[in-house]
Amino acid sequence: MLTRLARLGPVLTRLSTRVPVRCVSQSKPSSAAGATAVTELQQAAPSGSHGEVSRYVKNPDYHGFSSDPVVDEWNMRVGFFFGISLCLVIGGTFIHYLPDHGMRQWARREAERVILQREKEGLPLIDENYYDPNKIVLPSAGEE
């Protein structure tokens, strides 16, 4: 695997040090292409009239959904209803009622159950020997 990466080393350095090149066409454009480009240009609007009017001038309460003010406001209300009500409220409720992640609540209930059981039996809550000392195998002094 390392030998393959070693073979790619010089290629990667050549690619990273390559100077960016801009390719420019040296051929002259044909007269037909130039002629169609000139005829397709839009005529300038007369200076007395103005072109397109902004949607905000037509509808000061424009929300970006539609050019019709009634449809625009309806779509805005529907969008915000689904975005806020359904996603945040119902999504948050769903996440709240998911099962116990990591079993933290179960671990706490189990610990409380074990504590009550040990108190009834009169045992200490935590034994001084967590593991049975007879089952632990220790190395002899010569093995170290």
N, C-alpha and C positions, 0 to 999 in steps of 0.2 A: 504494500500500500504506500509506504513512504517513497519507494523508488518511482512510483507513478507520479507522486506529487513533486519529486525532485525533477522529473522530466518536464513538468508543466511550469517550473520556475522561470526559465528564460522566456517562455512564451508570454507569461503573465506580465513580466517586466517590460517586454516590448510593447504589449498592448496598453499598459498604463502610461508609458512615456511617449506614446504617439502624439504628434502635434495635430490638432484638429485641422481638417482641410475643408475649404469651402469650394465647391465645384460650381463654376460659372460657365454657362453655355456661350461659346464663341460664334455660333452660327447666327446669321441674320434672320430675323423673322420674315416670313413670307408676306407679301402684300395682301393676300386674302385674309390672313389672320388679323392683320392690323386693321383692315377695313371693317371686318365684322365687329371688332372691339369698339370702334368709334360709333357705329350705328346702334349698338346696344346700350349706349350710355343714356341715362335718364336726363330729360330736359330739366333745366333749373326752374324752380318755381318763380313766378313773377314776384317782384319785390313788394308789390302792394299787398299781396295775400300771404298769409303765414301757412306753414305746412301742418304737420300733425300736432294735435293738441294733447297735452299730457292727460293721462287718465285721472290724475289727482285734481286737475282743474275741472274735469267733467264731474267727478265724484270725489269729494273731499274725504269721504270715509272709505276709500278704496283699500281692500285687504289683500288683493292679489289673486283672487280666485276666479273672477269673471269680470268682463267689462260692464255687464248689466248690474246696476246697484242692488236690486232685489236679490238676484241669484248670488251675487258676491257676498252679501250679508248672510244669506241662508247657508251657503257653503262654509263660510267662516264659523258660524254657530255649530253646524254639524261636525266640522273638523275639530273644533275645540271640545265639543261634548265627548266625541270618541277618544280624543287624545288625552283629555284630563280625566273624565269620569271613568271610562273603561280601563285605560292603561294604568293610571296611577291608583285609583281607588280599588278597582277589582284586582289589579295586579298586586297591590300591596296586601290586600286581604288574602290572596292566594299564597303569597310568600309567608305571611304570618302563620297560616295554618298548615304549613308543610310539616312533615314529621321531624322529630328531634334529630338535628344534624350532629353527628359525632357522638350520639348517645349520651350527652352530658346530663340530661334530666334523669335518664335511667340510672346512670352511675351515682347520682346523688341519692335517689330513692334506695338503691341497693346498699349504699354506705349507711344510710339511716337505719335500714332494716338490720344490718349486721351489728350496728352499735346497740340497738335495742335488744337483740338476741344475746350479745355478750354481757350487757348489764343485767339481764334476767338470770344468766348463768353465773354471775359474780366473777367473771374473768376480766382481766385488764383490757382496755380498748385496743391497745397495740401491744403485742407480745414482744419481749426483749429479743427473742430469737425469731426473726421473721421466717427464716428457713430452718428446717430441722438440722441441728449440728451433726447428727449421726449420718446424714445423707451427703454431707459436703465432703468431697475428696480433696485433701490438701496435699501438695507435693512434699516429699521428704526434704530434709535440710541438704542432702547430698545432690539432689537433682537441680538445684538452682545453679 
